[in-house]
Amino acid sequence: MNTPISTELEAATFRALIHHLMEQRPDVQNIDLMNLAGFCRNCLSRWYQEAAAERGIELTKDTAREIIYGMPYADWVAQNQSEADATKQAAFQKAFAENVSQKD
């Protein structure tokens, strides 16, 4: 498979993931994503911002999050985020330490 086609397929897959998280499963909490998969929506927005920076495109953290969340981050939190219990918070601390480097 040539690079342009591969890039198109990767982009389509990424758009499907973002759509799924925004439209189909906004109920899935970031803490659950991090605890189970080692990444969350905030990670996706950071990776998006880093990819832009690698290409000389300046993108703020808030703008990157709005792209991933489909709305301002504070609005998404108000509409979708629930409190995590102590067990989830402890698991998050472990998952974050294992999956997010100190530079992040």
LUMVO-542414 format. One record per residue: residue number from 1; residue in three letters; x, y, z of N, C-alpha, C in turn. Coordinates in Angstrom, 2 decimals, decimal comma. Layout:
N
NODE  num  residu      n_X      n_Y      n_Z     ca_X     ca_Y     ca_Z      c_X      c_Y      c_Z
NODE  NUM     ALA        X        Y        Z        X        Y        Z        X        Y        Z
...
//
This chain:
104
NODE  num  residu      n_X      n_Y      n_Z     ca_X     ca_Y     ca_Z      c_X      c_Y      c_Z
NODE    1     MET     0,86    -1,17     0,00     0,00     0,00     0,00     0,91     1,24     0,00
NODE    2     ASN     0,57     2,20    -0,84     1,42     3,39    -0,89     1,12     4,35     0,25
NODE    3     THR     2,04     5,24     0,50     1,94     6,14     1,66     0,70     7,04     1,63
NODE    4     PRO     0,35     7,68     0,50    -0,85     8,52     0,53    -2,12     7,74     0,89
NODE    5     ILE    -2,27     6,55     0,37    -3,46     5,73     0,69    -3,42     5,33     2,16
NODE    6     SER    -2,27     4,92     2,63    -2,13     4,55     4,04    -2,47     5,73     4,94
NODE    7     THR    -2,00     6,91     4,59    -2,29     8,11     5,37    -3,79     8,41     5,36
NODE    8     GLU    -4,43     8,27     4,21    -5,88     8,48     4,11    -6,64     7,51     5,01
NODE    9     LEU    -6,23     6,25     5,00    -6,89     5,24     5,83    -6,67     5,52     7,32
NODE   10     GLU    -5,45     5,91     7,67    -5,18     6,25     9,07    -6,01     7,45     9,51
NODE   11     ALA    -6,12     8,46     8,66    -6,92     9,65     8,98    -8,39     9,29     9,14
NODE   12     ALA    -8,90     8,44     8,26   -10,30     8,02     8,35   -10,54     7,23     9,64
NODE   13     THR    -9,59     6,40    10,00    -9,70     5,62    11,23    -9,70     6,55    12,45
NODE   14     PHE    -8,82     7,54    12,44    -8,75     8,51    13,53   -10,07     9,27    13,63
NODE   15     ARG   -10,61     9,72    12,50   -11,89    10,44    12,52   -13,01     9,55    13,07
NODE   16     ALA   -12,99     8,27    12,73   -14,00     7,34    13,24   -13,86     7,18    14,76
NODE   17     LEU   -12,64     7,11    15,26   -12,41     7,01    16,71   -12,94     8,25    17,41
NODE   18     ILE   -12,60     9,42    16,90   -13,05    10,66    17,52   -14,58    10,75    17,48
NODE   19     HIS   -15,17    10,41    16,35   -16,63    10,43    16,24   -17,25     9,47    17,25
NODE   20     HIS   -16,69     8,29    17,37   -17,21     7,30    18,31   -17,17     7,84    19,74
NODE   21     LEU   -16,04     8,43    20,12   -15,92     8,97    21,48   -16,82    10,17    21,70
NODE   22     MET   -17,02    11,01    20,67   -17,84    12,21    20,82   -19,33    11,89    20,76
NODE   23     GLU   -19,72    11,08    19,79   -21,13    10,89    19,50   -21,72     9,61    20,08
NODE   24     GLN   -20,99     8,54    19,98   -21,53     7,25    20,42   -21,29     6,97    21,90
NODE   25     ARG   -20,13     7,40    22,42   -19,77     7,04    23,79   -19,22     8,21    24,61
NODE   26     PRO   -19,92     9,33    24,64   -19,46    10,41    25,52   -19,56    10,03    26,99
NODE   27     ASP   -20,30     8,95    27,27   -20,45     8,48    28,64   -19,20     7,78    29,17
NODE   28     VAL   -18,33     7,34    28,27   -17,11     6,68    28,70   -16,19     7,75    29,29
NODE   29     GLN   -15,87     7,57    30,54   -15,08     8,56    31,26   -13,60     8,47    30,88
NODE   30     ASN   -12,93     9,61    30,86   -11,49     9,63    30,58   -10,72     8,76    31,55
NODE   31     ILE   -11,11     8,77    32,80   -10,40     7,98    33,81   -10,51     6,48    33,48
NODE   32     ASP   -11,66     6,06    32,95   -11,82     4,66    32,56   -10,96     4,32    31,35
NODE   33     LEU   -10,90     5,25    30,38   -10,03     5,04    29,23    -8,58     4,90    29,68
NODE   34     MET    -8,13     5,81    30,52    -6,75     5,78    30,99    -6,47     4,51    31,77
NODE   35     ASN    -7,39     4,14    32,65    -7,17     2,95    33,48    -7,13     1,67    32,66
NODE   36     LEU    -7,93     1,61    31,61    -7,99     0,39    30,80    -7,01     0,37    29,63
NODE   37     ALA    -6,84     1,53    28,99    -6,06     1,57    27,75    -4,75     2,35    27,85
NODE   38     GLY    -4,58     3,11    28,92    -3,36     3,87    29,06    -3,35     5,19    28,31
NODE   39     PHE    -4,52     5,61    27,82    -4,66     6,91    27,17    -6,10     7,35    27,32
NODE   40     CYS    -6,33     8,65    27,08    -7,69     9,19    27,17    -7,85    10,30    26,13
NODE   41     ARG    -8,96    10,98    26,17    -9,20    12,07    25,22    -8,15    13,17    25,36
NODE   42     ASN    -7,74    13,44    26,60    -6,71    14,46    26,79    -5,39    14,04    26,14
NODE   43     CYS    -5,07    12,77    26,20    -3,87    12,28    25,52    -4,01    12,49    24,01
NODE   44     LEU    -5,17    12,14    23,46    -5,39    12,35    22,03    -5,20    13,81    21,65
NODE   45     SER    -5,73    14,72    22,47    -5,59    16,14    22,14    -4,13    16,57    22,25
NODE   46     ARG    -3,40    16,04    23,21    -1,98    16,37    23,34    -1,20    15,83    22,14
NODE   47     TRP    -1,49    14,60    21,72    -0,82    14,04    20,55    -1,12    14,85    19,30
NODE   48     TYR    -2,35    15,32    19,20    -2,75    16,16    18,06    -1,94    17,46    18,08
NODE   49     GLN    -1,84    18,08    19,25    -1,08    19,32    19,40     0,40    19,08    19,08
NODE   50     GLU     0,96    17,99    19,54     2,36    17,67    19,28     2,60    17,42    17,79
NODE   51     ALA     1,67    16,73    17,13     1,80    16,49    15,69     1,78    17,81    14,92
NODE   52     ALA     0,93    18,73    15,35     0,88    20,05    14,71     2,20    20,77    14,92
NODE   53     ALA     2,72    20,75    16,14     3,98    21,43    16,45     5,13    20,88    15,61
NODE   54     GLU     5,15    19,56    15,40     6,19    18,94    14,58     6,15    19,45    13,14
NODE   55     ARG     5,02    19,97    12,73     4,86    20,49    11,38     4,88    22,02    11,35
NODE   56     GLY     5,29    22,61    12,46     5,40    24,06    12,54     4,08    24,79    12,71
NODE   57     ILE     3,06    24,07    13,13     1,73    24,66    13,32     1,52    24,86    14,81
NODE   58     GLU     1,28    26,11    15,20     1,04    26,41    16,60    -0,42    26,17    16,93
NODE   59     LEU    -0,66    25,34    17,92    -2,01    24,98    18,33    -2,05    25,00    19,85
NODE   60     THR    -2,98    25,74    20,42    -3,06    25,78    21,88    -3,65    24,48    22,42
NODE   61     LYS    -3,41    24,26    23,69    -3,98    23,10    24,37    -5,50    23,13    24,29
NODE   62     ASP    -6,09    24,32    24,50    -7,55    24,45    24,44    -8,10    24,16    23,05
NODE   63     THR    -7,41    24,63    22,01    -7,86    24,38    20,64    -7,77    22,90    20,31
NODE   64     ALA    -6,68    22,27    20,70    -6,52    20,83    20,45    -7,61    20,04    21,17
NODE   65     ARG    -7,90    20,42    22,41    -8,95    19,72    23,15   -10,31    19,92    22,48
NODE   66     GLU   -10,58    21,12    22,00   -11,87    21,36    21,35   -12,01    20,50    20,09
NODE   67     ILE   -10,91    20,29    19,38   -10,94    19,42    18,19   -11,31    17,99    18,60
NODE   68     ILE   -10,70    17,50    19,65   -10,94    16,12    20,09   -12,30    15,95    20,77
NODE   69     TYR   -12,68    16,91    21,59   -13,94    16,81    22,32   -15,15    17,27    21,51
NODE   70     GLY   -14,91    18,02    20,44   -16,01    18,52    19,63   -16,73    19,71    20,25
NODE   71     MET   -16,15    20,26    21,30   -16,71    21,40    22,01   -15,64    21,87    22,99
NODE   72     PRO   -15,81    23,04    23,58   -14,85    23,45    24,61   -14,79    22,40    25,72
NODE   73     TYR   -13,59    22,17    26,21   -13,36    21,14    27,22   -14,26    21,33    28,45
NODE   74     ALA   -14,38    22,56    28,92   -15,21    22,82    30,11   -16,67    22,43    29,86
NODE   75     ASP   -17,16    22,64    28,65   -18,53    22,24    28,32   -18,67    20,72    28,35
NODE   76     TRP   -17,67    20,02    27,78   -17,73    18,55    27,78   -17,73    18,02    29,21
NODE   77     VAL   -16,85    18,58    30,04   -16,77    18,14    31,44   -18,13    18,35    32,12
NODE   78     ALA   -18,73    19,52    31,93   -20,01    19,83    32,57   -21,11    18,88    32,10
NODE   79     GLN   -21,08    18,49    30,84   -22,13    17,64    30,27   -21,91    16,15    30,52
NODE   80     ASN   -20,65    15,72    30,62   -20,37    14,28    30,58   -19,56    13,69    31,72
NODE   81     GLN   -18,79    14,49    32,41   -17,88    13,92    33,39   -18,56    13,70    34,73
NODE   82     SER   -18,29    12,55    35,31   -18,82    12,25    36,65   -17,66    12,07    37,61
NODE   83     GLU   -17,97    12,09    38,89   -16,95    11,91    39,92   -16,43    10,47    39,90
NODE   84     ALA   -15,14    10,34    40,08   -14,53     9,01    40,16   -14,33     8,63    41,62
NODE   85     ASP   -14,61     7,37    41,92   -14,41     6,92    43,29   -12,92     6,72    43,58
NODE   86     ALA   -12,60     6,45    44,83   -11,21     6,33    45,26   -10,47     5,21    44,54
NODE   87     THR   -11,15     4,11    44,24   -10,52     3,00    43,54   -10,10     3,41    42,13
NODE   88     LYS   -11,00     4,09    41,42   -10,67     4,56    40,07    -9,54     5,59    40,10
NODE   89     GLN    -9,57     6,47    41,10    -8,53     7,49    41,20    -7,17     6,86    41,47
NODE   90     ALA    -7,12     5,84    42,31    -5,86     5,15    42,59    -5,35     4,44    41,34
NODE   91     ALA    -6,26     3,78    40,62    -5,87     3,11    39,38    -5,37     4,12    38,36
NODE   92     PHE    -6,00     5,30    38,33    -5,57     6,35    37,41    -4,15     6,80    37,72
NODE   93     GLN    -3,84     7,00    38,98    -2,49     7,44    39,35    -1,45     6,43    38,84
NODE   94     LYS    -1,74     5,16    38,97    -0,84     4,11    38,50    -0,75     4,14    36,97
NODE   95     ALA    -1,90     4,19    36,29    -1,92     4,20    34,82    -1,23     5,43    34,27
NODE   96     PHE    -1,45     6,57    34,89    -0,83     7,81    34,43     0,69     7,71    34,57
NODE   97     ALA     1,17     7,23    35,70     2,61     7,09    35,92     3,24     6,13    34,92
NODE   98     GLU     2,50     5,08    34,55     3,04     4,07    33,62     2,97     4,52    32,16
NODE   99     ASN     2,04     5,42    31,81     1,78     5,71    30,41     2,06     7,13    29,95
NODE  100     VAL     2,24     8,04    30,87     2,47     9,43    30,49     3,85     9,82    30,99
NODE  101     SER     4,72    10,18    30,07     6,09    10,50    30,46     6,14    11,83    31,22
NODE  102     GLN     7,22    12,05    31,89     7,38    13,25    32,70     7,35    14,52    31,87
NODE  103     LYS     7,75    14,45    30,59     7,74    15,64    29,73     6,32    16,04    29,35
NODE  104     ASP     5,36    15,10    29,49     3,99    15,36    29,09     3,32    16,19    30,15
//
